Amino acid sequence: MVTEIQLNDTKINITRYDEKKIEGKTQISFTFYVSSEDYHDIATLLYKGTFDVIVLERHLKFRGTIQEYSTSITNLYEKGQIGEYKLTLKEVE
């Protein structure tokens, strides 16, 4: 079971992971939680849109871009809040 994804230099603990090949390209989907304390750093990272992706537990490394993105909460600026994020990344050239 995959428990961690690395996007650029940021390691993210995840709760769900799915991987498939689409037209020869790797696509991964995963779910993770973001606290109000970590919100700014994660939001800044995700705004980049394309990342160096590493999934150590699957010996997988590729350049990926966001295909789908959602969150259960839009205001993580309030202290003590936790949001569930869902992200799908697809390999790019």
Wavefront OBJ file of the C-alpha trace (Angstrom):
o trace
v 0.000 0.000 0.000
v 1.301 3.441 -0.941
v 1.422 5.823 2.028
v 3.534 8.691 0.705
v 3.875 10.752 -2.479
v 6.612 13.263 -3.156
v 5.815 16.314 -5.294
v 9.005 18.220 -6.092
v 10.699 18.364 -2.670
v 7.502 17.986 -0.599
v 6.534 14.635 0.918
v 2.806 14.111 1.453
v 1.238 11.363 3.561
v -1.708 9.905 1.661
v -4.771 7.855 2.599
v -5.796 6.450 -0.802
v -3.853 5.649 -3.979
v -4.776 4.482 -7.467
v -2.486 4.034 -10.449
v -3.171 3.261 -14.102
v -1.755 3.650 -17.584
v -3.643 5.780 -20.092
v -2.298 5.861 -23.640
v 1.077 4.713 -22.317
v 1.268 7.452 -19.660
v 1.119 6.899 -15.918
v -1.797 8.451 -14.082
v -2.102 8.433 -10.314
v -4.947 9.547 -8.068
v -4.589 9.990 -4.345
v -6.262 11.478 -1.300
v -4.602 13.307 1.569
v -5.459 15.589 4.463
v -4.284 19.175 4.853
v -4.432 21.047 8.144
v -4.908 24.785 8.418
v -1.278 24.962 9.577
v -0.036 23.337 6.342
v -2.557 24.938 3.991
v -0.391 27.794 2.697
v 2.551 25.520 1.819
v 0.333 22.944 0.065
v -1.669 25.597 -1.811
v 1.544 27.265 -3.004
v 2.865 23.886 -4.167
v -0.320 22.903 -6.009
v -0.517 26.241 -7.850
v 2.599 25.143 -9.754
v 0.423 22.575 -11.558
v 3.278 20.353 -12.795
v 5.655 18.421 -10.557
v 8.461 15.927 -10.303
v 6.506 12.996 -8.866
v 8.091 10.207 -6.834
v 6.231 7.191 -5.455
v 9.004 5.309 -3.646
v 6.838 2.328 -2.690
v 6.078 1.724 -6.392
v 9.592 2.615 -7.676
v 7.879 5.241 -9.809
v 9.246 8.600 -10.906
v 7.790 10.895 -13.569
v 6.902 14.479 -14.457
v 3.187 14.931 -13.830
v 0.565 17.620 -14.234
v -2.758 18.060 -12.436
v -5.723 16.523 -14.267
v -8.278 16.728 -11.437
v -8.263 18.482 -8.098
v -10.836 18.850 -5.346
v -11.020 19.650 -1.668
v -13.679 19.141 0.978
v -13.184 22.621 2.445
v -12.289 25.939 0.873
v -11.346 27.975 3.937
v -8.402 26.392 5.699
v -7.261 29.749 7.040
v -9.309 29.123 10.193
v -7.125 27.488 12.836
v -7.836 23.832 13.605
v -9.484 23.019 10.261
v -8.606 19.907 8.225
v -9.509 19.425 4.583
v -9.492 16.292 2.459
v -7.785 16.810 -0.890
v -8.169 14.575 -3.955
v -5.613 14.915 -6.717
v -5.083 13.187 -10.054
v -1.765 13.625 -11.854
v -0.910 12.429 -15.359
v 2.570 11.920 -16.776
v 3.713 14.514 -19.292
v 6.580 14.504 -21.794
l 1 2 3 4 5 6 7 8 9 10 11 12 13 14 15 16 17 18 19 20 21 22 23 24 25 26 27 28 29 30 31 32 33 34 35 36 37 38 39 40 41 42 43 44 45 46 47 48 49 50 51 52 53 54 55 56 57 58 59 60 61 62 63 64 65 66 67 68 69 70 71 72 73 74 75 76 77 78 79 80 81 82 83 84 85 86 87 88 89 90 91 92 93
